[in-house]
Amino acid sequence: MSGLLIRPRIRPRVAVVLVYTAAMCMNGLDSTIVNPALYTIAGDFGRPLSAANTVETAFLVALAVGLPVAGWLGDRFGTKRVFLGALTAFTIASAVCGLAPDLNTLVAARAVQGLAGGLLTPVGMTLLFRAFPPHERMKLAKVLIVPTALMPALGPPLGGLLTEHLSWHWLFFVNVPIGTAAVLLGVFGLREHVEGPEGKFDTVGFWLATPALGLLTYALGFGPSQGWTRPAVAVSAAMGSVLLVAAVLHQVRAKTPLLKLKLLADRVYGSASALAGVTAAGLMGVLFVFPLLYQASLGASALDAGLSVFPEAVGLMLASQVVDRLLPKLGPRLLTVPALLVAAAVFATLAIPGVAENAWSVRGLMFLIGLVLGTAVLTVQISGFESIGPADMGQAMGLFQIVRTLGGALGIAACAAVIGGGHVTEAAADPGPYRTAVWVTAALVAAGALIALRLPREAPQPPPFDDEDAPPPGEDLAADEAPAVKG
């Protein structure tokens, strides 16, 4: 009967790369593309800007809520099934956003987008890393950098362009054909992997970790703009912190935890996760505070300030072209430590009086940040999972994304605290506090160099008899229909 069916023959690893890239580009764009359109959305629905801001609030909080359960869902129901289910939900929610007749519908659909996006990233990277053994992951630098660097950087200008020349509805409609094509490709090209988690679902861990991340994301994301003493922010920060401590205590004691925190005890993976948090804090912090310094020093417009950091994405793209060549020769430690030290020096240069006043100096330094820090970040992301086996890959990816997400939010919050008062919607006349905040980001990146000393010296090596076309562990290329079930 199966011989009567006509199915396209797609190499599984090619399908993984294409589907992952398409899905992550959608997710990366949607994290920033709506920002320029919030004023227009508020006006169209006859609502104040504060109400329209809930469009972004819903997305960010829901994204954080999806992260803790992503690894368990992928292991329990299969990475292909969960990834394509999340991608389908993301695509349908995008269409609903574009067709939304009122703000409440738009906010609800954005929450679904965020929840699906929280599943897409860790489960998608699990698919990718299971398809490529450690010694081949250096080739993935060009794949990983597009959604993580280029798409978020393109979001604001693309959002402004679509809003001005078409309408804000097209910010969401653009996802529909891309998402549909990616789902269809994934149905025929991806292979299933069901790890089969041991024991029952960690219900207690779920009800502790999920609201903890959601509340902390809300507080860290909106404390800088709304004020840390605002009741909603203060209560969210306090409750989120208490729940997070309780979640950690529960996870280390539970027999079958929702999040395997014991993975952090692994020297390489634990160091890579800590580095992901520290570098995300430094990068997100400087990208948050430097446009404000730029406006304070030059009196530049918000658009000019936003464009001033765009060369950082160009530097990241170039870094993706060289990491796969340098990593096998230098190894993770020798490549990462100097890159972080140079990045810290570049960060510090941005804080020197007179530098921010020169537009071309700013562009050059931002390019260098993308190049050197991007080299370090990609090296850590590729080599940090060398010691993680297929059975733990889903859990490791989920935990890694949680640490990186919270690190970025903490970096922004730290810079906002240094600036003072939390209200940073308008640039102050005195650029001093902004320069101090940039120094803080430089210190964070420099601290990462100490952590990077724990990375291995040598890059992952291929096995003695390597066949590039051989299937990854747990998969059989001859079995098109049969999922790999373990546990």
Buried (B, 14 or more C-beta within 10 A) or exposed (E): EEEEEEEEEBEBBEBBBBBBBBBBBBBBBBBBBBBBBBEBBBEBBEBEEEBBBBBBBBBBBBBBBBBBBBBBBBBBBBBBBBBBBBBBBBBBBBBBBBEBEEBEBBBBBBBBBBBBBBBBBBBBBBBBBBBBBBBBBBBBBBBBBBBBBBBBBBBBBBBBEBBEEEBBBBBBBBBBEBBBBBBEBBBEBBBBBBBEBEEEBBEBBBBBBBBBBBBBBBBBBBBBBBEBEBEEBBEBBEBBBEBBEBBBEBBEEBEEBBBBBEBBEBEBBBBBBBBBBBBBBBBBBBBBBBBBBBBBBBEBEBEBBBBBBBBBBBBBBBBBEBBBEBBBEBBBBBBBBBBBBBBBBBBBBBBEEEBBEEBEBBBBBBBBBBBBBBBBBBBBBBBBBBBBEBBBBBBBBBBBBBBBBBBBBBBBBBBBBBBEEBBBEEBBEEBEBBBBBBBBBBBBBBBBBEBBEBBBEEBBEEEEEEEEEEBBEBBEEEEEEEBBEEE
